[in-house]
Amino acid sequence: MLKKERYQAFVAHFAAKQPDAETELHYNNPFQLLVAVILSAQCTDKRINQVTPALFQRFPNAKALAEVTPDIVFDYIRSVSYPNNKAKHLVGMANMLLHDFNNEVPSDVKELQKMPGVGRKTANVIASVIYNAPAMAVDTHVYRVARRIGLSTGKTPLAVEKDLVKNLPQHTIHIAHHWLILHGRYVCVARSPKCNVCEITNICKYFQQNNKLTKIISEN
């Protein structure tokens, strides 16, 4: 199967099966999503969704968050990974959002990355989820699934990102991010991918290679 055909089949399948795929993080506005995504680094969405209700109630906007010290924020996020650093990032982000961006979450990936705690992946998430921009955030799920299926052979997250942005139809990039994440989270899991229930094994290089290996072993 040619790469172009694999991409076409990938998009056709998920466009039909998950036309409304979206982030599993809970939020009500761009500010809340930015906070949630910063917190989600190396942490599960489930954990973040347990933490953010109280956090958002106490800090409903950037002004409220910018007025406190990181140690106060820490008390609300102590159960997430790296709470000390993330508390500092959130307060710094809120201050920059107020003073440098007129209290508006920017849509530009480069502008987003100027804020504390916002790396390329986080910036791409905000740009794609809030603004439907053709930005591809590559986390561990996206990196693993894209390489297993055969959508990319990139050896770094940036290389995989570039492959996906180059080969996916532009209007699908923002939602394809969620297709890959959700498939990696629930089907193409890291240690024991659930190939027996996967509906795209017909286009998956990982599955096809494993089948060939199993056949060779059984014949010997």
Residue pairs with C-beta under 8 A, 6 or more apart in sequence:
1 9
1 150
1 203
3 150
3 151
3 167
4 167
5 203
6 149
6 150
6 151
6 203
7 151
7 167
7 168
9 200
9 202
9 203
10 149
10 151
10 176
10 179
10 200
10 203
11 168
11 169
11 172
11 176
13 199
13 200
13 203
14 21
14 176
14 179
14 183
15 172
17 199
18 178
18 179
18 182
21 175
21 178
21 179
21 182
22 129
22 178
23 33
23 45
23 125
23 129
23 178
24 45
24 46
24 49
24 182
25 33
25 36
25 37
25 40
25 45
25 48
25 49
25 52
26 36
26 49
26 52
26 53
27 33
27 35
27 36
27 52
28 56
30 104
30 105
30 126
30 130
31 61
31 62
31 97
31 105
32 52
32 56
33 105
33 125
33 126
33 129
33 130
34 93
34 97
34 105
34 118
34 122
34 126
35 52
35 55
35 56
35 59
35 65
35 90
35 93
36 48
36 49
36 52
37 122
37 125
37 126
38 86
38 89
38 90
38 93
38 117
38 118
38 122
39 48
39 51
39 52
39 77
39 80
39 86
39 90
40 48
41 81
41 82
41 86
41 117
41 119
41 121
41 122
42 81
42 82
43 80
43 81
47 79
47 80
48 80
50 79
51 76
51 77
51 79
51 80
54 76
55 73
55 76
55 77
58 64
58 76
59 65
59 68
59 73
59 76
59 94
61 103
62 93
62 94
62 95
62 97
62 98
62 103
63 94
63 98
63 103
65 73
65 90
65 91
65 93
65 94
66 91
66 94
66 95
66 97
66 98
68 91
69 91
70 84
70 87
70 88
70 90
70 91
71 87
73 87
73 90
73 91
74 83
74 84
74 87
77 83
77 86
77 87
77 90
80 86
85 117
86 117
88 116
89 116
89 117
90 117
92 115
92 116
92 117
93 115
93 116
93 117
93 118
96 114
96 115
96 116
97 103
97 104
97 105
97 115
100 114
101 111
105 112
105 126
105 130
106 112
107 127
107 130
107 131
107 133
108 127
109 120
109 123
109 124
109 127
109 133
109 135
110 123
112 118
112 122
112 123
112 126
112 127
113 119
113 120
113 123
118 126
120 158
121 137
121 138
121 139
121 157
122 137
123 135
124 135
124 136
124 137
124 138
124 161
124 177
125 135
125 137
125 177
127 133
127 135
128 134
128 135
128 136
128 137
128 173
128 174
128 177
129 174
132 174
133 174
134 165
134 170
134 171
134 173
134 174
135 165
135 173
135 174
135 177
136 142
136 161
136 164
136 165
136 168
136 173
136 176
136 177
137 161
137 177
138 146
138 157
138 158
138 160
138 161
138 164
139 157
139 181
140 184
140 190
141 180
141 181
141 183
141 184
141 185
142 160
142 164
142 177
142 180
142 181
142 184
143 157
143 160
144 184
144 188
144 190
145 180
145 183
145 184
145 188
146 152
146 154
146 160
146 163
146 164
146 180
147 153
147 154
147 160
148 188
148 193
148 204
148 205
148 206
149 188
149 200
149 203
149 204
149 205
149 206
150 203
150 204
150 205
150 206
151 163
151 164
151 167
152 159
152 160
152 163
152 164
153 163
154 160
154 161
154 162
154 163
164 173
164 176
165 173
168 176
183 200
184 190
187 193
187 194
187 197
187 198
188 194
188 198
193 206
195 201
195 204
195 207
195 210
198 204
198 207
201 207
201 208
